[in-house]
Amino acid sequence: MPGAVDAIAIGRNEGRRLVECLASLQRAGMRRIVYVDSGSTDGSVLAAEAAGAQIVALDMDRPFTAARARNAGLARIVAQDDPPEYVHFIDGDCVLQAGWLAQARAFLDAHPQVVAVCGRRRERYAHATVYNRLCDAEWNTPVGEARACGGDALMRVAALERVGGFRDDLIAGEEPELCLRLRRDGGRIWRLDAEMTLHDAAMTRFSQWWRRTRRAGHAFAEGAALHGAPPDRHWVTETRRGILWGAVLPVLILILSVLAPALAALLALAYPAQILRLAARRGISRRASWEIAFFNVLGKFAEAQGVLSFWLNRLRGRRGGLIEYK
């Protein structure tokens, strides 16, 4: 239906966060809400039913991913007699901001070449932990035409169908991979200067941040394996950086610590030097710049672990399992 918007929310054991997510979709005036559940045990399905959402429960005999969940929701929507022109994807730990839907829909109505539009996703409790603050900084992407959007976005259903939706088997990085194919199809991706969603990362422990960063490394490696050839060179640079800083350089320092200790010590200074370089960025607070710089460098070790695990599984002919941080 021209101009109609349906919503697809996905989740697994999101509890109160899901209830608030669905309520925000209702307030926004979504015509229809589909909730895709990935094996929740906390009553999420009952809560979604009480909120009036259509329920799609994934078969847990197959490996589940966010990409598979979004595709299942999209399949439910397009199979109905009156599929929408637009679909809004949202993660179950997010709340849609008031006014966002009208602004996003108006932008797509006025720009037929744009196939996906997103806005500012913010961390709901950004000041609770350094890990939440890092997430909030990550969501602050440049305004204007973009190469990709995240898990919260308003998209054209016809464009999604043309490219076949998400790749079910990707355990991470499924949104940038989809956007790459949408751009190949002639579509454009846009980031508006508007508040879109509040996200609750709920990261309180270093181990959560490490797993999430390791998952990013896995996504970089798999994205490069899929689309690393020119002209896209998808995530090739990110994969190389992770391997260089998180694997090659540490191994080289370890070897030199035996053969040439002075040279090893000199080479190890590359890490604090990189932190100093990154911390010199302008436009953000001193604390934020140091936090981002330190964890950016430290995160290369986790990214390298993710890259290497992807390559190792590929050599073994296996697929890696879902890397969850909550």
PyMOL commands that set and color helices and strands:
alter all, ss='L'
color gray80, all
select helices_A, chain A and resi 16-28+44-50+66-78+100-110+130-139+157-163+174-184+206-227+236-259+261-268+270-279+286-316
alter helices_A, ss='H'
color red, helices_A
select strands_A, chain A and resi 5-11+32-37+54-57+86-91+94-96+114-123+144-146+153-156+188-199
alter strands_A, ss='S'
color yellow, strands_A
deselect
rebuild
show_as cartoon
